[in-house]
Amino acid sequence: MQLPVYMDYAATTPVDPRVAAAMSRCLTADGIFANPASRSHIYGWQAEEQVEKARRNVADLLGCDSREVVWTSGATESNNLALKGIFEACGYEGHLITSVIEHKAVIDPAIWLESKGVEVTWLEPDANGIISPELVRNSIRENTRLVSLMYVNNETGAVNPITEIAHICRDNNVLFHVDAAQAVGKIPVDTNELQVDLLSLSAHKFYGPKGIGALFVRRPIQSQLKPLIHGGGHERGMRSGTLPTHQLVGIGEAALIVCEQLETEMIRIAQLRDNLWEGISDLPNVRRNSSLDNVSPSHLNVCFSGAEGETLMLSLREIAVSSGSACTSATMEPSYVLKAMGLSDEDAHSSIRISLGRFTEREDIEKAIAHIRTVYTQLISSTD
Ligand SMILES: *Cc1c(COP(=O)(O)O)cnc(C)c1O
């Protein structure tokens, strides 16, 4: 059996072979396996050196100081640490602004904070899936403590105007957290330029391993963040637990490769994405669920109105894509993101997220175009 072409890079990416090679050097007795916190021998010193090198690589990617990088198990934990850590520090009082199109890893902590007494404003996106800075400005109150918004939406690829929103937050003395899990590795993310206070990222979205990520915490804010996990006081007290050297070497190597390749990869992948769209856009009742600009180069979310969603998904056997988001597709509920953008239940159901990445080639695009055309044409003619 021929495997389908992988076009679900927004759900996760394969580990880059260079990353895997670096990681495998940090596991066994002949490698750098020791506890980076071991101060009494060379094994520990070597591990610490590797961990700090990885921290510098991630800091370089984000344009921040390495002391502002806090290791976590991924973006879910980073988001939890940012939201709960900030509100824990002020006794769960005050106001949080977030949006209805966030990843569940922000929505669920925000709902939890609501149950603890935090007031939460849930912003709605426009028809392109973008959160308007004006909405943020108008929602800020006297007691607003934190704004938490995603950089790039995982389903649509819509890119929020983070710099403008950051300005508004600064002007109003409100902290700003950004879930950048879908942005890092896909578009430039510079914490200095963006002027955000907290930023989440996840290695497995940019060709690193699963189970490792980071939270950027701007230095003056570090004293205002309470840890979720208490233990040995690692990570400046913000996140305890023995540092996983192999995972960190993985995220560090992945960050280094992104630094080297991002500019050319962005252009190459956007070109492939545009070719894919050109190859299917003339099909009847097919449209893109995002604007042509302000969208990540790797995302293509398409509504195939002429076909029933589930049948379409099941029929597209030669490409591995996603309906809605990977996290909600198990439940068969239509995507809450697309519905918030104004799509009907049927249109949300008939929408498919195609996401491309480092290992996508021109032949994959040609194959996908031919396959989608055949399947969709058959489906719409059988329902006539
Ligand atoms: C993947 C993703 C997450 C979750 O990241 P994990 O590292 O898998 O926990 C959070 N937010 C967004 C926008 C994502 O795409």
The ligand as an SDF file (V2000), in Angstrom:
LIG
                    3D

 15 15  0  0  0  0  0  0  0  0999 V2000
    0.1290   22.6530   18.7250 C   0  0  0  0  0  0  0  0  0  0  0  0
   -0.3840   23.8750   19.3960 C   0  0  0  0  0  0  0  0  0  0  0  0
   -0.4430   23.9700   20.7890 C   0  0  0  0  0  0  0  0  0  0  0  0
   -0.0880   22.8060   21.6930 C   0  0  0  0  0  0  0  0  0  0  0  0
    1.2720   22.5350   21.6700 O   0  0  0  0  0  0  0  0  0  0  0  0
    1.8460   21.2070   22.3540 P   0  0  0  0  0  0  0  0  0  0  0  0
    3.3160   21.4310   22.3730 O   0  0  0  0  0  0  0  0  0  0  0  0
    1.4260   20.0910   21.4840 O   0  0  0  0  0  0  0  0  0  0  0  0
    1.2780   21.1260   23.7270 O   0  0  0  0  0  0  0  0  0  0  0  0
   -0.8800   25.1460   21.3390 C   0  0  0  0  0  0  0  0  0  0  0  0
   -1.2520   26.1760   20.5770 N   0  0  0  0  0  0  0  0  0  0  0  0
   -1.2270   26.1220   19.2410 C   0  0  0  0  0  0  0  0  0  0  0  0
   -1.6370   27.3130   18.4420 C   0  0  0  0  0  0  0  0  0  0  0  0
   -0.7980   24.9760   18.6080 C   0  0  0  0  0  0  0  0  0  0  0  0
   -0.7850   24.9150   17.2790 O   0  0  0  0  0  0  0  0  0  0  0  0
  1  2  1  0
  2  3  1  0
  2 14  2  0
  3  4  1  0
  3 10  2  0
  4  5  1  0
  5  6  1  0
  6  7  2  0
  6  8  1  0
  6  9  1  0
 10 11  1  0
 11 12  2  0
 12 13  1  0
 12 14  1  0
 14 15  1  0
M  END
$$$$
